Amino acid sequence: MLIKTLRWYPCKRCLQGVQDPQHERIITVSTNGSIHSPRFPHTYPRNMVLVWRLVAVEENVWIQLTFDERFGLEDPEDDICKYDFVEVEEPSDGTILGRWCGSGTVPGKQISKGNQIRIRFVSDEYFPSEPGFCIHYNIVMPQFTEAVSPSVLPPSALPLDLLNNAVTAFSTLEDLIRYLEPDRWQLDLEDLYRPTWQLLGKAFVFGRKSRVVDLNLLKEEVRLYSCTPRNFSVSIREELKRTDTIFWPGCLLVKRCGGNCACCLHNCNECQCVPSKVTKKYHEVLQLRPKSGVRGLHKSLTDVALEHHEECDCVCRGHTGG
């Protein structure tokens, strides 16, 4: 996607990002402040990439981000923010803390792991929305969040990220529902398994080839353990960029290409293993979403679509598989 030159000129006091995604606007944080999409709270421009990096003056502090209640970007597609979105990243390790779009839910508070945090806003050439976003930032001491723990607060009072950590720790669905709804957990558990109009995810089975003990076996074993689909565990929230939702189980096994290309047949300096056939498969999981305007969680069984690599191929580095 080509990035057009930004023709919007904000007032000198407005904090703006930069148009080149390889660079970023560095903002020194010593007091409270805010950044926002251009023209907030009105429709933002199209074809933009703006990047801010907030850096606290003091090293031993964290930066907390709070989204304004007025939040609205282009809606997601298949529950994934593909087009217009705002993203928060931890600069120390490149972890994406969250990516948000749409207007159904205001993103929760985000806290950096150190004294820096990066924010990126992207809009494509279609369907800009309003009001965009505004993020307020302030300095907090590390003890600020350490006092908040799942054992002290009820689930409905926990920030979504802390609740996600608490949910992940449970080994059975029964224990999880009992934690979320101690007074009516059995009824909630029964409601989850009542038949609905939604189609349930289908299980999938990978067949195994019979092998003959001959020289072909050696070649086949190399193929099986070189560039082939194999089991990988993935985080559903990270895979779908759904930081507004909690899933249980939080991780699932998928088939992804792995292994090396030592016996690559192509005449090039270096080969890489890439997927040549990709399919989406559905997995039924428990979904927990905050209720709008009130405390509590919507609980439902839902199908999540994850990419599986069915076939892999060795290609010259820099080229894609076909």
C-alpha positions as CSV (number, residue, x, y, z in Angstrom):
1,M,0.0,0.0,0.0
2,L,1.4,3.4,-1.0
3,I,1.5,6.1,1.6
4,K,0.4,9.5,0.3
5,T,1.9,12.8,1.5
6,L,-0.1,14.1,4.5
7,R,-1.6,17.5,3.6
8,W,-3.1,18.1,7.1
9,Y,-1.3,20.7,9.1
10,P,-2.1,20.7,12.9
11,C,-1.7,23.6,15.2
12,K,1.8,23.9,16.7
13,R,0.6,22.8,20.1
14,C,-0.9,19.5,18.8
15,L,1.2,16.4,19.2
16,Q,1.5,14.7,15.9
17,G,3.2,11.5,14.7
18,V,5.2,11.0,11.6
19,Q,4.2,9.7,8.1
20,D,7.2,7.4,7.5
21,P,6.6,4.1,9.4
22,Q,10.4,3.7,9.6
23,H,10.7,6.8,11.7
24,E,8.8,8.0,14.7
25,R,7.9,11.1,16.6
26,I,9.6,11.0,20.0
27,I,7.7,12.7,22.8
28,T,9.4,13.3,26.1
29,V,7.0,12.6,28.9
30,S,7.4,14.4,32.2
31,T,3.7,15.2,32.9
32,N,0.2,14.2,31.7
33,G,-0.6,14.7,28.0
34,S,-2.4,13.2,25.0
35,I,-2.0,12.2,21.4
36,H,-4.8,11.8,18.9
37,S,-5.7,11.0,15.3
38,P,-5.7,14.0,13.0
39,R,-8.9,16.1,13.1
40,F,-10.1,14.3,16.2
41,P,-13.0,14.1,17.1
42,H,-13.9,14.3,13.4
43,T,-13.2,12.0,10.5
44,Y,-9.5,11.3,10.1
45,P,-7.6,11.4,6.8
46,R,-7.1,8.4,4.6
47,N,-3.8,6.7,3.6
48,M,-1.8,7.5,6.8
49,V,0.9,5.9,9.0
50,L,1.7,7.8,12.1
51,V,4.1,6.7,14.8
52,W,4.7,8.1,18.3
53,R,7.2,6.9,20.9
54,L,6.6,8.2,24.4
55,V,9.7,8.3,26.5
56,A,9.6,9.2,30.2
57,V,12.3,11.5,31.5
58,E,12.8,9.2,34.5
59,E,14.0,5.6,33.9
60,N,12.3,3.8,36.8
61,V,8.7,4.7,35.9
62,W,6.0,3.3,33.7
63,I,3.7,5.0,31.2
64,Q,0.0,4.4,31.4
65,L,-2.3,4.9,28.4
66,T,-6.0,5.6,28.8
67,F,-8.2,5.8,25.7
68,D,-10.8,8.5,25.4
69,E,-14.4,7.3,25.5
70,R,-14.9,8.7,22.1
71,F,-13.4,6.0,20.0
72,G,-14.2,4.9,16.5
73,L,-12.2,3.5,13.6
74,E,-13.1,1.5,10.5
75,D,-14.8,-1.8,11.5
76,P,-12.8,-5.1,11.6
77,E,-13.2,-7.8,9.0
78,D,-13.7,-11.3,10.4
79,D,-13.0,-9.8,13.8
80,I,-9.5,-8.8,12.7
81,C,-8.3,-5.2,12.4
82,K,-6.9,-5.2,8.9
83,Y,-7.4,-1.7,7.5
84,D,-7.7,1.2,9.9
85,F,-6.3,0.6,13.4
86,V,-4.3,2.0,16.3
87,E,-1.6,-0.3,17.8
88,V,0.4,-0.2,21.0
89,E,3.8,-1.8,21.1
90,E,6.4,-2.4,23.9
91,P,9.7,-1.1,22.4
92,S,11.9,-3.2,24.6
93,D,11.0,-6.5,23.0
94,G,8.6,-5.6,20.1
95,T,5.6,-7.1,21.8
96,I,2.3,-5.9,20.5
97,L,0.2,-5.0,23.5
98,G,-2.9,-4.5,21.5
99,R,-4.5,-3.5,18.2
100,W,-7.9,-1.9,18.0
101,C,-10.5,-0.8,15.5
102,G,-14.2,-0.4,15.2
103,S,-16.4,1.4,17.7
104,G,-18.0,-1.4,19.8
105,T,-15.7,-1.3,22.8
106,V,-13.3,1.4,24.1
107,P,-9.8,-0.2,24.5
108,G,-8.7,-0.8,28.1
109,K,-5.8,0.9,29.9
110,Q,-2.3,-0.1,28.7
111,I,0.9,0.1,30.9
112,S,4.4,-0.1,29.6
113,K,7.0,-2.5,30.9
114,G,9.6,0.3,31.1
115,N,9.8,4.0,30.6
116,Q,8.9,3.9,26.9
117,I,5.9,2.9,24.8
118,R,5.1,3.1,21.1
119,I,1.8,3.9,19.4
120,R,1.1,3.4,15.7
121,F,-2.0,4.6,13.7
122,V,-2.7,3.3,10.3
123,S,-5.5,4.2,7.9
124,D,-6.0,2.8,4.3
125,E,-7.5,4.6,1.3
126,Y,-11.1,3.6,2.0
127,F,-13.9,4.3,4.5
128,P,-12.4,6.7,7.1
129,S,-14.5,6.9,10.3
130,E,-15.1,9.2,13.1
131,P,-14.2,10.3,15.8
132,G,-10.9,8.5,15.5
133,F,-9.0,8.2,18.8
134,C,-7.5,10.1,21.6
135,I,-5.0,8.6,24.1
136,H,-4.2,10.2,27.4
137,Y,-0.9,9.3,29.0
138,N,0.5,9.8,32.4
139,I,3.4,8.5,34.6
140,V,2.9,5.8,37.1
141,M,5.2,4.1,39.6
142,P,5.8,0.3,39.3
143,Q,3.9,-0.3,42.5
144,F,0.8,1.1,40.9
145,T,-0.3,-2.2,39.3
146,E,1.5,-4.6,41.7
147,A,-1.3,-3.9,44.2
148,V,-3.9,-5.1,41.8
149,S,-4.1,-8.9,41.8
150,P,-6.7,-11.5,40.9
151,S,-6.8,-12.7,44.5
152,V,-7.9,-9.3,45.9
153,L,-10.4,-8.1,43.3
154,P,-13.4,-9.9,41.8
155,P,-13.0,-10.9,38.1
156,S,-15.4,-8.1,37.0
157,A,-13.2,-5.5,38.5
158,L,-9.9,-6.6,37.0
159,P,-8.3,-4.9,33.9
160,L,-8.7,-7.1,30.9
161,D,-5.0,-8.1,30.7
162,L,-4.9,-9.1,34.4
163,L,-8.1,-11.1,33.9
164,N,-6.6,-12.8,30.9
165,N,-3.6,-13.9,33.0
166,A,-6.0,-15.2,35.7
167,V,-8.1,-17.1,33.2
168,T,-5.1,-18.7,31.6
169,A,-4.0,-20.3,34.9
170,F,-7.1,-22.5,35.1
171,S,-6.7,-26.1,33.9
172,T,-10.4,-27.1,33.5
173,L,-13.4,-25.2,32.2
174,E,-15.4,-26.1,35.4
175,D,-12.8,-24.3,37.6
176,L,-12.8,-21.3,35.3
177,I,-16.6,-20.8,35.3
178,R,-16.6,-21.4,39.1
179,Y,-14.1,-18.5,39.4
180,L,-16.0,-16.2,37.1
181,E,-19.5,-17.0,38.5
182,P,-19.1,-18.6,42.0
183,D,-22.9,-18.3,42.8
184,R,-24.3,-19.7,39.5
185,W,-21.4,-21.5,37.8
186,Q,-23.3,-24.7,37.2
187,L,-26.1,-22.8,35.3
188,D,-23.6,-20.9,33.3
189,L,-21.8,-24.1,32.4
190,E,-25.1,-25.7,31.2
191,D,-26.0,-22.6,29.2
192,L,-22.7,-22.8,27.3
193,Y,-23.5,-26.3,25.9
194,R,-27.1,-25.6,24.9
195,P,-27.6,-26.0,21.1
196,T,-27.5,-22.7,19.2
197,W,-27.9,-21.7,15.6
198,Q,-24.2,-21.3,15.2
199,L,-22.3,-24.0,13.3
200,L,-19.8,-25.8,15.5
201,G,-16.2,-26.2,14.5
202,K,-15.2,-29.4,12.8
203,A,-12.4,-31.6,14.0
204,F,-9.7,-32.4,11.6
205,V,-7.5,-35.4,11.3
206,F,-4.1,-35.7,9.5
207,G,-3.6,-39.1,7.9
208,R,-0.4,-41.0,8.1
209,K,1.3,-42.6,5.2
210,S,2.4,-46.3,5.3
211,R,6.1,-46.6,4.6
212,V,8.1,-49.3,2.9
213,V,11.5,-50.3,4.2
214,D,13.7,-49.5,1.2
215,L,16.0,-46.7,0.0
216,N,12.9,-44.5,-0.7
217,L,12.4,-44.5,3.1
218,L,15.6,-42.5,3.6
219,K,14.4,-39.8,1.1
220,E,11.0,-39.8,2.6
221,E,12.3,-39.3,6.1
222,V,14.4,-36.3,4.9
223,R,11.3,-34.8,3.4
224,L,9.2,-35.4,6.5
225,Y,11.6,-33.7,8.8
226,S,12.8,-30.9,6.5
227,C,10.4,-28.2,5.3
228,T,7.0,-29.6,6.4
229,P,3.9,-28.6,8.3
230,R,4.3,-29.3,12.0
231,N,2.5,-28.5,15.3
232,F,3.0,-25.0,16.7
233,S,1.2,-23.5,19.7
234,V,-0.2,-20.0,19.1
235,S,-1.9,-17.5,21.3
236,I,-5.4,-16.8,20.0
237,R,-5.4,-13.2,21.2
238,E,-2.1,-12.5,19.5
239,E,-3.0,-14.4,16.3
240,L,-6.4,-12.6,15.9
241,K,-5.2,-9.3,17.3
242,R,-8.2,-9.5,19.6
243,T,-7.0,-7.8,22.8
244,D,-10.6,-6.8,23.7
245,T,-11.5,-10.5,24.2
246,I,-10.3,-13.4,26.4
247,F,-10.3,-16.9,25.0
248,W,-10.1,-20.2,26.9
249,P,-8.0,-22.2,26.2
250,G,-5.8,-19.2,25.3
251,C,-3.5,-21.2,23.1
252,L,-4.2,-23.8,20.4
253,L,-2.1,-26.1,18.2
254,V,-1.9,-25.3,14.5
255,K,0.1,-26.6,11.6
256,R,2.8,-24.2,10.5
257,C,5.8,-24.7,8.2
258,G,9.0,-25.5,9.9
259,G,12.3,-27.1,9.4
260,N,15.3,-26.3,7.1
261,C,16.0,-26.5,3.4
262,A,19.4,-28.2,3.4
263,C,18.6,-30.1,0.2
264,C,17.0,-27.3,-1.7
265,L,16.8,-28.0,-5.4
266,H,16.8,-24.4,-6.5
267,N,20.0,-22.8,-7.7
268,C,20.3,-19.9,-5.2
269,N,22.5,-19.0,-2.3
270,E,19.9,-19.6,0.4
271,C,16.6,-21.3,0.5
272,Q,13.7,-20.7,3.0
273,C,10.8,-22.8,4.0
274,V,7.4,-21.1,3.1
275,P,3.8,-22.3,3.0
276,S,2.6,-23.3,-0.5
277,K,-1.0,-24.2,0.6
278,V,-2.8,-22.4,3.4
279,T,-6.3,-23.2,4.8
280,K,-8.4,-21.8,7.6
281,K,-9.8,-24.2,10.1
282,Y,-12.3,-23.5,12.9
283,H,-11.7,-24.3,16.6
284,E,-14.4,-24.0,19.2
285,V,-13.4,-22.2,22.3
286,L,-14.8,-20.2,25.2
287,Q,-15.1,-16.5,24.6
288,L,-15.2,-13.9,27.3
289,R,-16.1,-10.3,26.4
290,P,-16.7,-7.3,28.8
291,K,-20.3,-6.1,28.9
292,S,-20.9,-2.6,27.6
293,G,-21.5,0.0,30.3
294,V,-21.8,-2.5,33.2
295,R,-19.5,-4.9,35.0
296,G,-19.5,-8.5,34.0
297,L,-18.6,-10.7,31.1
298,H,-20.5,-12.2,28.2
299,K,-19.7,-15.9,28.0
300,S,-20.2,-18.0,24.9
301,L,-18.8,-20.8,22.8
302,T,-17.4,-19.5,19.5
303,D,-15.5,-20.7,16.5
304,V,-12.2,-19.0,15.8
305,A,-10.6,-19.3,12.4
306,L,-6.8,-20.0,12.4
307,E,-4.5,-20.4,9.5
308,H,-3.0,-23.9,9.0
309,H,-0.2,-24.6,6.6
310,E,-1.1,-27.7,4.6
311,E,1.9,-27.8,2.3
312,C,5.3,-26.3,2.4
313,D,8.0,-25.7,-0.1
314,C,11.7,-24.6,-0.2
315,V,12.2,-21.4,-2.3
316,C,15.0,-18.9,-2.8
317,R,15.0,-16.4,0.0
318,G,13.3,-13.2,-1.1
319,H,10.7,-15.1,-3.2
320,T,7.3,-16.3,-2.1
321,G,6.0,-19.9,-2.5
322,G,3.4,-20.6,-5.1
